[in-house]
Amino acid sequence: MISNDDSIHSAGIATLVRVMQRLGEVVVVAPNSPQSGMGHAITLGEPLRLDHSRRFEGVEAYECSGTPADCVKVAKHHVLKDRPADLVVSGVNHGSNSSVNVLYSGTMSAAIEAAIEGMPAIGFSLCDYASDADFSHAEPWIEHIARQALANGIPAGTALNVNIPKKSDDPIAGIRLCRQARAKWQEEFDMRHDPYKRPYYWLMGNFVNLDHGDDTDEWALAHNFISIVPCQYDLTAYHGLPHMNQSWELQLPGQPAPAVPTKPHPVGPENYGPANPNG
C-alpha cells in the first residue's frame, strides 16, 4: 500500500508506484492535494472524500481529501478491508525528512500510522525540494530496501525513516543505519501587510545541526549515504523518569501518604512494555 503527503499528483509517488510494481500488487491511497508539514493530523470535523483515480495504469488507486494519516486509516479499514498489507510505503517525498523534520513530516506520519495499525512501514524521502527532482538514482535503492523489509521484516511498532541524497555526479556511497541527529530550526516570522494594511506572517528559518556524531542521519547524508532511522511512536522520555521519580513531590501539600508506599517502576522501554501494544 502506497501513500504520501505531496499528493497523488506528485512525481515522487509515481516513482514509488513504478518501483513497487516490481515487487507485487500495489494499492494507492494518497491525498488529493499537498499535505506537507501536516504531521500526524487527522480529520475529525468534516467528512472524508475518497475517489477512484486513473493516474497509474493497472493500479488500484484512490485520492483522499484528508491527511496522510487519514489515508492510511481509510486504506486499512475501508479500501483493503480483509486484504492485509505486506508493506506500507510512503513518499517519495520531495525534500529531506531527516532529524527533527520527522516530527513535522506528513510522509513519515503515514508510515508511523501504519506502524500503529500493526503494518510494516517505510517512509522514503529524497533530499531535493525541486518539483522536477530526478528520482532515477534512488529507484534501485528503494527497491533494495523494500525487498529487505519484505524478506527480513521490520521490528514491531517501528517505521523506517529513509532519506536519500539528491542526485549528483558521485554515486550513492551505500546505506547507513543511523540515529536521529539532534538538530533544530532557528525560526522567525517575516511580517508583511496586505492591501488593507492588515499584518500577515511568513514562517522562515534556518536548519541548524547541533550534533557532530558520525552515527547520525545528517552525517550519513552529508557523506552521500542513504540514512535509515528506525522510528517508534512511543514518545516516552525514559531518561526523564528517574529524575522525576526521585525529585518531584507527586502529592498535594498536606495530602496523607498512600496506605501502601509506592515504589518507582524500573525505568526503560523493556520494563514499560513494548512500543507495539500487540507485540
Secondary structure, 3 states (H helix, E strand, C coil): CEECCCCCCCHHHHHHHHHHCCCCCCEEEEECCCCCCCCCCCCCCCCCCEEEECCCCCCEEEEECCCHHHHHHHHHHHHHCCCCCCCEEEEEEECCCCHHHHHCCHHHHHHHHHHHCCCCEEEEEECCCCCCCCCHHHHHHHHHHHHHHHHHCCCCCEEEEEEECCCCCCCCCEEEECECCCEEEEEEEEEEECCCCCEEEEEEEEEEECCCCCCEHHHHHHCCEEEEEEEECCCCCHHHHHHHHHHCCCCCCCCCCCCCCCCCCCCCCCCCCCCCCCC
